[in-house]
């Protein structure tokens, strides 16, 4: 009897091992995905809903222009199967680590099929032809490309479709689920684009300045009238001559609003608008204060629209 009980215990133990392994097997079946910035993370999270969750690399309050990888970031990249990022034009600090990440498939979304890439605008003062011209820049001319491609929802649609393809190839067992999530996300992005076009139409002609030239795609999509940027390089504070030039432009163009960004100190914007009638606003191209997740991209673009309308339509 004692031996029979021992045998039954051993049998239960061995039968239980596969059951214990099932959750781990299911987890292992999902690809380990890293996304560089919050807008990219949001789109990837939407495609992966129910299939897993991507890891966000750069916190919302940090700038990809000057981010330094932590040891935990290096470990995440080292174990990733897929890394979604914009590309070396934006996250140059990722070039070498991704080259050394042996298991990761590096997916630069700026080079995804059907993503329209605009050229960088020269200087910090732009005229009507800069926003009205219909440029599609050659993907091969990296030195003159504007990297902020995610701020056009039509580009976001192209990025989502490429994510579906990449994730389906990485995890073919769940290809159908990725495709279904991607299709739902594309429909939602199309509705967002229509809503933004309608909401922003009344303020399309109002002149304004941005902190740095991050919004070309958004301006072009919705016919907005940004006439320049406060800084040419967000990593460098402008000198007195540059500040004087911007102050003159604010007066000459009757600029309604000058927008700062939460990733940078507001003192420079306050200096630019001092003594004039321009108002100060805040535009956030990255979603610094938004909770990460599949809704963050939509909240980001709706936030840009609300900030622009709130400042430009004000008396």
ABEGO torsion letter per residue (X at the ends): XAAAAAAAAAAAAAAAAAAAAAAAAAAAABBBBBBABAAAAAAAAAAABGAEBBBBABBAABBAAABBBBAAAAAAAAABABBBBAEAAABAAAAAAAAABAABBBBBAAABBGBBBBBBBBEABBBAAAAABBBBBBAABAAABBAAAAABAAAAAAAAAAAAAAAAAABAAAAAAAAAAAAAAAAAAAAAAAAAAAAAAAAAABBBBBABBAAAAAAAAAGBBBAEBABABAABBBBAAAAAAAAAAAAAAGBABBBBBAABBAAAAAAAABGBABBBBBBBAAGAABBBEAAAAAAAAAAAAAAAAAAAABX
